[in-house]
């Protein structure tokens, strides 16, 4: 059994929470995983800026930050795993959806899957890893029905 909790710390009602929860459950099944627990926390630019500055020493807001409890090998066993937390800036998602010319839902979905894959041990520090991770993101989003044009 998986336990994925969504927390709205943004200060406004968010209409997409059920969709994101369904998308994450789809992604877990797609990756053939089970017994996972993690949180997705929706915040504003001010909050994510503080996290970025404190933990990454980068003095600006970002779109998504993950705090994985396990670093290193990719998660691929059937054992119960508490993965960590994903923080997503709603302000950044709004900005980026306009910048990239797709829907706000598409951007929040992309950031949610991006954070989920980071919790699983995926990264994009080199070209090969980036190709793998971003390809997997698109496969999951497309499979769920959230295409680039959404």
Residue frames as a rotation matrix with the C-alpha (Angstrom) as fourth column:
UNK 1
0.580 0.814 0.000 0.00
0.814 -0.580 0.000 0.00
0.000 0.000 -1.000 0.00
UNK 2
-0.467 -0.714 0.523 1.29
0.714 -0.652 -0.253 3.44
0.521 0.255 0.814 -0.93
UNK 3
0.433 0.545 -0.718 0.80
0.825 -0.560 0.072 6.59
-0.363 -0.624 -0.692 1.07
UNK 4
-0.597 -0.521 0.610 1.16
0.721 -0.682 0.122 9.84
0.352 0.513 0.783 -0.82
UNK 5
0.204 0.623 -0.755 0.09
0.847 -0.499 -0.183 12.96
-0.491 -0.602 -0.630 1.02
UNK 6
-0.244 -0.194 0.950 -0.47
0.688 -0.725 0.029 16.35
0.684 0.661 0.310 -0.60
UNK 7
-0.002 0.170 -0.985 -0.22
0.870 -0.485 -0.085 19.49
-0.492 -0.858 -0.147 1.51
UNK 8
0.268 0.170 0.948 -1.40
0.704 -0.707 -0.073 22.87
0.658 0.687 -0.309 0.30
UNK 9
0.068 -0.344 -0.937 0.75
0.842 -0.483 0.239 25.48
-0.535 -0.805 0.256 2.04
UNK 10
-0.570 -0.288 0.769 0.23
0.764 -0.529 0.368 27.95
0.301 0.798 0.522 -0.80
UNK 11
-0.811 0.276 -0.516 -2.58
0.167 -0.736 -0.656 29.91
-0.560 -0.618 0.551 0.81
UNK 12
-0.297 0.761 -0.577 -5.13
-0.934 -0.358 0.009 29.54
-0.200 0.542 0.816 -2.01
UNK 13
0.398 0.514 0.759 -7.38
-0.280 0.857 -0.434 26.66
-0.874 -0.040 0.485 -2.97
UNK 14
-0.616 -0.626 -0.478 -5.81
-0.704 0.166 0.690 24.42
-0.353 0.762 -0.543 -5.61
UNK 15
0.351 0.929 -0.120 -8.19
-0.860 0.269 -0.434 22.62
-0.370 0.255 0.893 -7.94
UNK 16
0.320 -0.300 -0.899 -5.76
-0.734 0.522 -0.436 20.02
0.600 0.798 -0.054 -9.28
UNK 17
-0.258 -0.552 0.793 -4.90
-0.949 0.298 -0.100 18.04
-0.181 -0.779 -0.601 -6.15
UNK 18
0.460 0.485 0.744 -6.99
-0.349 0.869 -0.351 14.96
-0.816 -0.098 0.569 -7.04
UNK 19
0.954 -0.139 -0.267 -5.45
-0.234 0.214 -0.948 14.86
0.189 0.967 0.171 -10.52
UNK 20
0.075 -0.992 0.097 -1.91
-0.853 -0.114 -0.509 15.05
0.516 -0.045 -0.856 -9.11
UNK 21
-0.135 -0.080 0.988 -2.66
-0.789 0.611 -0.059 12.28
-0.599 -0.787 -0.146 -6.61
UNK 22
0.801 0.474 0.366 -4.05
-0.136 0.739 -0.659 10.08
-0.583 0.478 0.657 -9.42
UNK 23
0.748 -0.588 -0.307 -1.03
-0.456 -0.119 -0.882 10.91
0.482 0.800 -0.358 -11.61
UNK 24
-0.174 -0.845 0.505 1.40
-0.977 0.083 -0.197 9.95
0.125 -0.528 -0.840 -8.85
UNK 25
0.148 0.293 0.945 -0.43
-0.484 0.854 -0.190 6.68
-0.863 -0.429 0.268 -8.23
UNK 26
0.987 0.144 -0.072 -0.25
-0.122 0.376 -0.919 6.00
-0.105 0.915 0.388 -11.98
UNK 27
0.388 -0.916 -0.098 3.50
-0.736 -0.244 -0.632 6.77
0.555 0.317 -0.769 -11.92
UNK 28
-0.161 -0.408 0.899 4.07
-0.887 0.460 0.049 4.38
-0.433 -0.789 -0.436 -8.99
UNK 29
0.561 0.440 0.701 2.30
-0.097 0.876 -0.472 1.59
-0.822 0.197 0.535 -10.89
UNK 30
0.932 -0.236 -0.274 4.14
-0.304 -0.102 -0.947 2.52
0.196 0.966 -0.167 -14.11
UNK 31
0.037 -0.988 0.152 7.45
-0.896 -0.100 -0.433 2.14
0.443 -0.120 -0.889 -12.28
UNK 32
0.349 0.218 -0.911 6.22
0.002 0.972 0.233 -1.21
0.937 -0.083 0.339 -10.84
UNK 33
-0.797 -0.590 0.131 6.77
-0.073 -0.121 -0.990 -0.06
0.600 -0.798 0.053 -7.28
UNK 34
0.410 0.896 -0.169 4.76
0.191 0.096 0.977 -0.45
0.892 -0.433 -0.132 -4.11
UNK 35
0.568 -0.081 -0.819 4.93
0.819 0.153 0.553 0.29
0.080 -0.985 0.153 -0.40
UNK 36
-0.517 -0.718 0.466 6.10
0.670 -0.678 -0.302 3.88
0.533 0.156 0.832 -0.89
UNK 37
0.541 0.627 -0.561 5.42
0.824 -0.530 0.201 6.87
-0.171 -0.571 -0.803 1.29
UNK 38
-0.692 -0.720 0.061 6.20
0.722 -0.686 0.089 10.50
-0.022 0.106 0.994 0.49
UNK 39
0.205 0.719 -0.664 4.73
0.622 -0.619 -0.479 13.98
-0.756 -0.314 -0.574 0.59
UNK 40
-0.385 -0.222 0.896 4.15
0.804 -0.557 0.208 16.70
0.453 0.800 0.393 -1.96
UNK 41
0.012 0.298 -0.954 3.96
0.757 -0.626 -0.186 20.19
-0.653 -0.721 -0.234 -0.47
UNK 42
0.154 0.143 0.978 2.72
0.840 -0.540 -0.053 23.13
0.521 0.829 -0.203 -2.55
UNK 43
0.054 -0.284 -0.957 4.31
0.768 -0.600 0.222 26.43
-0.638 -0.747 0.186 -1.51
UNK 44
0.975 0.216 -0.048 4.91
0.149 -0.803 -0.577 29.96
-0.163 0.555 -0.816 -2.80
UNK 45
0.534 -0.813 0.231 8.12
0.255 -0.106 -0.961 31.47
0.806 0.572 0.151 -4.20
UNK 46
0.313 -0.419 0.852 9.07
-0.787 -0.617 -0.014 33.04
0.532 -0.666 -0.523 -0.87
UNK 47
0.698 0.015 0.716 9.04
-0.556 0.642 0.528 29.69
-0.452 -0.767 0.456 0.93
UNK 48
0.880 -0.367 0.302 10.88
0.465 0.797 -0.386 27.74
-0.099 0.480 0.872 -1.76
UNK 49
0.526 -0.706 0.473 13.43
-0.164 -0.630 -0.759 30.57
0.835 0.322 -0.447 -2.00
UNK 50
0.400 -0.342 0.850 14.24
-0.916 -0.165 0.365 30.09
0.016 -0.925 -0.380 1.69
UNK 51
0.797 -0.077 0.599 14.62
-0.060 0.977 0.204 26.32
-0.601 -0.198 0.774 1.20
UNK 52
0.831 -0.470 0.296 16.80
0.424 0.193 -0.885 26.81
0.359 0.861 0.360 -1.87
UNK 53
0.412 -0.678 0.609 19.04
-0.520 -0.724 -0.453 29.29
0.748 -0.130 -0.651 -0.06
UNK 54
0.429 -0.198 0.881 19.34
-0.874 0.155 0.461 27.26
-0.228 -0.968 -0.107 3.14
UNK 55
0.571 -0.096 0.815 19.84
-0.101 0.977 0.186 23.79
-0.815 -0.189 0.548 1.68
UNK 56
0.617 -0.330 0.715 21.33
0.776 0.406 -0.482 24.40
-0.131 0.852 0.507 -1.77
UNK 57
-0.139 -0.670 -0.729 23.03
0.495 -0.685 0.535 27.77
-0.857 -0.287 0.427 -1.14
UNK 58
-0.688 0.058 0.723 21.21
0.676 -0.313 0.668 29.21
0.265 0.948 0.176 -4.18
UNK 59
-0.684 0.320 -0.656 19.69
0.314 -0.682 -0.660 32.60
-0.659 -0.657 0.366 -3.42
UNK 60
-0.694 0.571 -0.438 16.58
-0.716 -0.484 0.503 32.53
0.075 0.663 0.745 -5.63
UNK 61
0.176 0.808 0.563 13.28
-0.655 0.523 -0.546 30.70
-0.735 -0.272 0.621 -5.90
UNK 62
-0.903 -0.362 -0.232 13.15
-0.418 0.612 0.671 27.47
-0.101 0.703 -0.704 -7.87
UNK 63
-0.194 0.897 -0.398 10.31
-0.788 0.099 0.608 25.34
0.585 0.432 0.687 -9.21
UNK 64
0.844 0.447 -0.296 10.80
-0.227 0.798 0.558 22.08
0.486 -0.404 0.775 -7.32
UNK 65
-0.296 -0.889 0.350 13.06
-0.857 0.086 -0.508 20.82
0.421 -0.450 -0.787 -4.52
UNK 66
0.644 0.451 -0.618 13.17
-0.148 0.866 0.478 17.26
0.751 -0.216 0.624 -3.27
UNK 67
-0.109 -0.616 0.780 14.44
-0.989 -0.008 -0.144 16.05
0.095 -0.788 -0.608 0.05
UNK 68
0.411 0.182 -0.893 15.14
-0.340 0.940 0.036 12.35
0.846 0.289 0.448 -0.40
UNK 69
0.704 -0.123 0.699 15.64
-0.678 0.176 0.714 10.31
-0.211 -0.977 0.041 2.75
UNK 70
0.442 -0.582 0.683 17.68
0.379 0.811 0.446 7.81
-0.813 0.062 0.579 0.76
UNK 71
0.543 -0.358 -0.760 20.39
-0.768 -0.578 -0.277 9.02
-0.340 0.734 -0.589 -1.59
UNK 72
-0.486 -0.830 0.275 22.31
-0.571 0.539 0.620 6.84
-0.662 0.144 -0.735 -3.93
UNK 73
-0.966 0.051 0.253 20.88
0.196 0.780 0.594 3.75
-0.167 0.623 -0.764 -5.55
UNK 74
-0.565 0.819 -0.103 17.57
-0.632 -0.349 0.691 3.85
0.530 0.456 0.715 -7.35
UNK 75
-0.427 0.547 0.720 14.58
-0.656 0.360 -0.663 2.55
-0.622 -0.755 0.206 -5.40
UNK 76
-0.269 0.329 -0.905 13.46
-0.838 0.384 0.388 -0.72
0.475 0.863 0.173 -6.95
UNK 77
-0.952 -0.080 -0.296 12.57
0.056 0.904 -0.425 -3.18
0.301 -0.421 -0.856 -4.20
UNK 78
-0.059 0.992 -0.112 9.25
0.198 0.122 0.973 -4.24
0.978 0.035 -0.204 -2.75
UNK 79
-0.433 -0.150 -0.889 10.26
0.890 0.080 -0.448 -3.20
0.138 -0.985 0.099 0.76
UNK 80
0.706 0.688 -0.169 8.40
0.708 -0.684 0.174 -0.37
0.004 -0.242 -0.970 2.48
UNK 81
-0.440 -0.877 0.194 10.18
0.878 -0.466 -0.112 2.92
0.189 0.121 0.975 1.76
UNK 82
0.655 0.430 -0.621 9.67
0.522 -0.852 -0.040 6.39
-0.547 -0.298 -0.783 3.22
UNK 83
0.266 -0.562 0.783 11.11
0.934 -0.051 -0.354 8.42
0.239 0.826 0.511 0.32
UNK 84
-0.719 -0.543 -0.434 10.93
0.639 -0.762 -0.105 12.02
-0.274 -0.352 0.895 1.54
UNK 85
0.227 0.776 -0.588 9.32
0.445 -0.620 -0.647 15.28
-0.866 -0.115 -0.486 0.49
UNK 86
-0.441 -0.221 0.870 8.75
0.879 -0.301 0.369 17.18
0.180 0.928 0.327 -2.74
UNK 87
-0.081 0.378 -0.922 8.24
0.385 -0.842 -0.378 20.96
-0.919 -0.386 -0.077 -2.52
UNK 88
-0.325 0.075 0.943 6.67
0.938 -0.103 0.331 22.64
0.122 0.992 -0.037 -5.55
UNK 89
-0.742 0.047 -0.669 6.39
0.138 -0.966 -0.221 26.39
-0.656 -0.256 0.710 -6.01
UNK 90
0.179 0.897 0.405 2.94
0.830 0.083 -0.552 27.23
-0.528 0.435 -0.729 -7.37
UNK 91
0.579 -0.016 -0.815 4.19
-0.195 -0.973 -0.119 30.72
-0.792 0.228 -0.567 -8.29
UNK 92
-0.482 -0.840 -0.247 7.01
-0.536 0.060 0.842 29.24
-0.693 0.539 -0.479 -10.40
UNK 93
-0.577 0.340 0.743 4.65
0.583 0.809 0.082 26.70
-0.572 0.480 -0.665 -11.98
UNK 94
0.569 0.803 -0.178 2.35
0.484 -0.502 -0.717 29.55
-0.665 0.322 -0.674 -13.06
UNK 95
0.304 -0.557 -0.773 5.29
-0.589 -0.748 0.307 31.51
-0.749 0.362 -0.555 -14.52
UNK 96
-0.685 -0.705 0.182 6.74
-0.340 0.531 0.776 28.49
-0.644 0.470 -0.604 -16.31
UNK 97
-0.146 0.697 0.702 3.42
0.685 0.583 -0.436 27.34
-0.714 0.418 -0.562 -17.78
UNK 98
0.812 0.387 -0.437 3.13
0.024 -0.770 -0.638 30.73
-0.583 0.507 -0.634 -19.50
UNK 99
0.065 -0.903 -0.425 6.80
-0.743 -0.328 0.584 30.72
-0.666 0.277 -0.692 -20.52
UNK 100
-0.798 -0.430 0.422 6.60
-0.137 0.812 0.568 27.21
-0.587 0.396 -0.707 -22.02
UNK 101
-0.575 0.618 -0.536 3.16
-0.809 -0.331 0.485 27.72
0.122 0.713 0.690 -23.57
UNK 102
-0.520 0.491 -0.699 1.30
0.207 0.866 0.455 24.88
0.828 0.092 -0.552 -21.88
UNK 103
0.471 0.857 0.208 -1.31
-0.029 -0.221 0.975 24.62
0.881 -0.466 -0.079 -19.15
UNK 104
-0.008 -0.350 0.937 -0.73
-0.938 -0.323 -0.129 25.21
0.348 -0.879 -0.326 -15.48
UNK 105
0.764 0.347 0.544 -1.89
-0.528 0.821 0.218 21.61
-0.371 -0.454 0.810 -14.83
UNK 106
0.848 -0.504 -0.166 0.75
0.193 0.584 -0.788 20.32
0.494 0.636 0.593 -17.28
UNK 107
0.042 -0.887 0.459 3.47
-0.400 -0.436 -0.806 22.25
0.915 -0.150 -0.374 -15.46
UNK 108
0.116 0.050 0.992 2.43
-0.991 0.070 0.112 21.12
-0.064 -0.996 0.057 -11.96
UNK 109
0.953 0.247 0.177 2.16
-0.227 0.966 -0.124 17.55
-0.201 0.078 0.976 -13.26
UNK 110
0.575 -0.811 -0.108 5.63
0.074 0.183 -0.980 17.75
0.815 0.556 0.165 -14.82
UNK 111
-0.146 -0.663 0.734 7.14
-0.723 -0.435 -0.536 19.11
0.675 -0.609 -0.416 -11.58
UNK 112
0.481 0.404 0.778 5.38
-0.836 0.478 0.268 16.43
-0.264 -0.780 0.567 -9.52
UNK 113
0.991 -0.135 -0.011 6.76
0.121 0.917 -0.381 13.61
0.062 0.376 0.925 -11.69
UNK 114
0.314 -0.925 0.215 10.17
-0.155 -0.274 -0.949 15.29
0.937 0.265 -0.230 -11.80
UNK 115
-0.054 -0.283 0.958 10.28
-0.960 -0.249 -0.128 15.39
0.275 -0.926 -0.258 -7.99
UNK 116
0.785 0.416 0.459 8.99
-0.527 0.839 0.140 11.82
-0.327 -0.351 0.878 -7.73
UNK 117
0.840 -0.510 -0.186 11.76
0.208 0.619 -0.758 10.55
0.501 0.598 0.626 -9.99
UNK 118
-0.026 -0.848 0.529 14.36
-0.540 -0.433 -0.721 12.44
0.841 -0.304 -0.447 -7.92
UNK 119
0.240 0.171 0.956 13.04
-0.956 0.214 0.201 10.67
-0.171 -0.962 0.215 -4.81
UNK 120
0.967 0.157 0.201 13.52
-0.117 0.973 -0.199 7.38
-0.227 0.169 0.959 -6.66
UNK 121
0.276 -0.952 0.130 17.18
0.295 0.212 0.932 8.22
-0.915 -0.219 0.339 -7.30
UNK 122
0.363 -0.122 0.924 17.01
0.929 -0.032 -0.370 9.62
0.075 0.992 0.102 -10.82
UNK 123
0.204 -0.344 -0.917 19.01
0.258 -0.884 0.389 12.72
-0.944 -0.316 -0.092 -11.65
UNK 124
0.841 0.087 0.534 20.05
0.541 -0.172 -0.823 14.87
0.021 0.981 -0.192 -14.59
UNK 125
0.583 -0.708 -0.398 23.62
-0.105 -0.552 0.828 15.82
-0.805 -0.441 -0.396 -13.74
UNK 126
-0.653 -0.751 -0.102 24.99
-0.197 0.038 0.980 14.51
-0.732 0.659 -0.173 -17.04
UNK 127
-0.485 0.455 -0.747 23.57
-0.874 -0.283 0.395 14.15
-0.032 0.844 0.535 -20.55
UNK 128
-0.727 0.165 -0.667 22.91
-0.088 0.940 0.329 10.41
0.681 0.298 -0.669 -20.33
UNK 129
-0.776 0.433 -0.459 21.08
0.599 0.279 -0.751 10.64
-0.197 -0.857 -0.476 -16.99
UNK 130
-0.606 0.552 -0.573 19.12
-0.393 -0.834 -0.388 13.67
-0.692 -0.010 0.722 -18.19
UNK 131
-0.595 0.357 -0.720 17.98
-0.705 0.196 0.681 11.82
0.384 0.913 0.135 -21.31
UNK 132
-0.744 0.288 -0.603 16.83
0.382 0.924 -0.030 8.86
0.549 -0.253 -0.797 -19.19
UNK 133
-0.716 0.451 -0.533 15.03
0.499 -0.203 -0.842 10.95
-0.488 -0.869 -0.080 -16.58
UNK 134
-0.547 0.520 -0.656 13.34
-0.569 -0.806 -0.164 13.38
-0.614 0.284 0.736 -18.95
UNK 135
-0.692 0.289 -0.661 12.34
-0.479 0.501 0.721 10.53
0.540 0.816 -0.208 -21.27
UNK 136
-0.743 0.390 -0.543 10.74
0.606 0.737 -0.299 8.69
0.284 -0.551 -0.785 -18.36
UNK 137
-0.686 0.496 -0.532 8.90
0.065 -0.687 -0.723 11.85
-0.724 -0.531 0.440 -17.28
UNK 138
-0.541 0.467 -0.700 7.39
-0.832 -0.421 0.362 12.23
-0.125 0.778 0.616 -20.75
UNK 139
-0.740 0.262 -0.620 6.44
-0.039 0.903 0.428 8.52
0.672 0.341 -0.658 -20.90
UNK 140
-0.721 0.468 -0.511 4.59
0.668 0.274 -0.692 8.79
-0.183 -0.840 -0.510 -17.57
UNK 141
-0.563 0.513 -0.648 2.86
-0.232 -0.851 -0.471 12.07
-0.793 -0.115 0.598 -18.43
UNK 142
-0.605 0.319 -0.730 1.88
-0.771 -0.007 0.636 10.87
0.197 0.948 0.250 -21.92
UNK 143
-0.800 0.259 -0.541 0.67
0.230 0.965 0.122 7.52
0.554 -0.027 -0.832 -20.54
UNK 144
-0.633 0.577 -0.517 -1.52
0.569 -0.107 -0.816 9.29
-0.526 -0.810 -0.260 -18.02
UNK 145
0.188 0.731 0.656 -2.86
0.980 -0.187 -0.073 11.59
0.069 0.656 -0.752 -20.74
UNK 146
0.729 -0.047 -0.683 -1.07
0.154 -0.961 0.231 14.84
-0.667 -0.273 -0.693 -19.92
UNK 147
0.384 -0.528 0.758 0.54
0.923 0.190 -0.335 15.69
0.033 0.828 0.560 -23.24
UNK 148
-0.639 -0.747 -0.182 2.80
0.736 -0.663 0.135 18.63
-0.222 -0.048 0.974 -24.04
UNK 149
-0.674 0.400 0.621 -0.09
0.225 -0.690 0.688 20.53
0.704 0.603 0.375 -25.62
UNK 150
0.267 0.805 -0.530 -2.15
0.815 0.105 0.570 20.36
0.515 -0.584 -0.628 -22.38
